[in-house]
Amino acid sequence: MLSSGDFEWAIVGVTQRSDTVARQLSPQDGLFTVSERGGGAAPLRVVSSIVEAIPGRDRPQEVVDRIAAPSTRIVTLTITEKGYRFDPRTGGLDLADDDVQADLAGRPPLTAVGQITRGLQQRARTGAGPVTILSCDNLPANGELTGRLVHGFAAALPAAEAEPLTAWLGQNVTFPSTMVDRMVPATTDGDLSAVERELGVRDEAAVVAEPFRQWVIEDNFAAGRPRWEDAGALFSADVAAWEAAKLRLLNASHSMLAYLGLAAGKETISDAVTVEPFRTACRRMMLEEALPAITLPAGLEGEQYCSQVLERFANPALGHTTAKVGSDGSQKIGLRLLPTIRGSLEAGREPRWAALAIAAWMHRVATTPPAGLDDPLAAELHAALPATRTAGTLVPALLGFRPIFDPNLAQNEQFTQLLLHWYRTLEDGPEGLGNEINHG
């Protein structure tokens, strides 16, 4: 870390599903440019902390070896919700997943949890010492979840392996929780050209981001850590409150705008949030439904945060597409929207606006061909759809999709009626939807 004069730390990056980033970084010695877009943007910054990039699916044993190396003291994860291979019904590792089964059977592991656990197993055998596993994904209690999945993988191994590994994990590995907040859309060819004009050289790995950034971390490290606070990170004993605020205010609104925008033919989130009825629906969902159901962390003012969220979404320089934000809905809506709906119902409040977001997601599923639905459960979702797709048939069918909706919520009459109302309104088109929101 150059800012503190600490040269002890560096990063080995590992890609998972695609080797694109590794192929971009390797010829550039790990260097890449961060280009901020929007009001208050900083000048271009070249990041030099990555010393190597490994394509994880092509060289899985090398990933295991790096995790097991004594020099490795922190393993961070940014693999999105579906990369964790957890069963949303149990909260544990999805042991029925084909890749998880293959990793357990002894192949060079390809899943993130498999690579981490096999790396930890190798550390235990070689005496490489303690290590921290640090999740940075949009999941509640992400550290606790990661620990549960790693312990679940270890427990599923043959007893001769499981017992010593489980004992070692308990004494040598920590799983702090974090909350990371920065919008970083996919880099386009136009972004690369803009960076080249300003930087003077071509950077194939350039990253575009908004100026806002926030990283809240539980300070529970097994083998030391960099001085991230020197760069603005906040160490807190109440990460859960920050996670809840982000997931149920920012991320939930992001999903709502994505599905409303897709229904109205809007290409980007910044286009969608400029539609006044959509902005109104987001704001009312945050203020009237989400905020009353969460406890904000000290120092975060609710209404101000909600206004800031909408202003960040309106940044047209990011080009965050509704299709990208709306992808993997089966993995996201249960974390972002359903807790607000349950909390509202339990408190005797009507979850009117969060139900609109769910209805818009249902509309997206029902009106998108299977090949066009970017979701790991696309085939299962389409198999659940009725032959005749009206609100009266489709809403109950998708409410019966157990990987997302539990029976209590699916059978709640008030929630069902809200979904039916909003789905029928969505079928009437954008104008009718706008009128209904404005008069809601």
Secondary structure as UniProt FT lines:
FT   HELIX           2..4
FT   STRAND          11..15
FT   HELIX           20..25
FT   HELIX           26..28
FT   TURN            29..30
FT   STRAND          32..36
FT   TURN            39..40
FT   STRAND          45..47
FT   STRAND          50..55
FT   TURN            56..58
FT   HELIX           60..68
FT   TURN            70..71
FT   STRAND          74..77
FT   HELIX           81..84
FT   TURN            88..90
FT   TURN            95..96
FT   HELIX           98..104
FT   TURN            105..106
FT   HELIX           112..126
FT   STRAND          131..135
FT   TURN            140..141
FT   HELIX           142..155
FT   HELIX           159..172
FT   STRAND          173..174
FT   STRAND          178..181
FT   HELIX           189..199
FT   TURN            204..205
FT   STRAND          207..209
FT   STRAND          214..217
FT   HELIX           228..231
FT   STRAND          234..235
FT   HELIX           239..245
FT   HELIX           246..251
FT   HELIX           252..263
FT   TURN            264..265
FT   HELIX           269..273
FT   HELIX           276..284
FT   HELIX           285..290
FT   HELIX           291..293
FT   TURN            298..299
FT   HELIX           302..313
FT   TURN            316..317
FT   HELIX           322..325
FT   TURN            326..328
FT   HELIX           329..336
FT   HELIX           338..346
FT   TURN            347..348
FT   HELIX           352..367
FT   HELIX           370..372
FT   TURN            376..377
FT   HELIX           378..384
FT   HELIX           391..399
FT   TURN            402..404
FT   HELIX           407..410
FT   HELIX           413..427
FT   HELIX           430..438
//
